Amino acid sequence: MTRIVCLANSWKHGERCIAGIDTFTKQWIRPISDLEKGKISKEMRQINGIEPALLEVLDIPLEGMPSEEDWERENRVLLPGTWKRLGHVSVNFLQPFCENEGHILHNDQRYVTMEYLQSLSFGERQTLQLVEAVDFQVRSTGKRFEAMEKWSGTVITVTGREMTGIITDPVFNRRLSLGDTPPSHCLVTFSLSWPWVPPGWKEEGSPCWKLIASVIPCSS
């Protein structure tokens, strides 16, 4: 079993992407299945019929080592077995795991190309990052399935970095759609999407877009 603090339970091609940090090794972990693009189905991830929640401590049956052929260094293959919920941590506990210095996922653009990631050594292929935001603005960008609104967010970190991404956190999206005000001070998990080339794309390479996979309000 691999123990992580859950820092993302986000939309992924009709199912979910689960990710978190192994607090002993300080490494990000993303379980992947044999389904399309590694997505995690409800039957795989739910514990007694309940979704894994942010800040929960989870034990998940995973292979111990990543494949160095994978462009996402954080991926671990999901094994048969039952997930376990062991408790939860505080927001303050996560502060040491924030990476506020330097770029948010490799550069100041809203995407990283697959070709660039593959040019890096395996240990440099970062596709998940936790940052501390001191300003966070959102805007609606249309409708998803079942008339749910889509949202984009712009983060400014404690070191002044600014990044905008589509919000794929289902719980946070729902709260925004109900009229909640986004927290200005929060922890944000950024994740890279699978490559997607939008219509009219004229740049080189296959872009992997920076997504806001979770938003965790900080206490005042």
Buried (B, 14 or more C-beta within 10 A) or exposed (E): EBBBBBBBBBBBEEBBBBBBBBBEEEBBBBBBBEBEEBBBEEEBBBBEEEBBEBBBBBBBBBBEEBEEEBBBBBBBBBEEEEBEBEEBBEBEEBEEBBBBEEBBBBBEBBBBBBEBBEEBEEEEBBBBBBBBBBBBEBEEEEEBEEEEBBBBBBBBBBEEBEBEBBBBBBBBBEBBBEEEEBBBBBBBBBBBBBBEEEEEEEEEBBBBBBBBBBBBBBEE
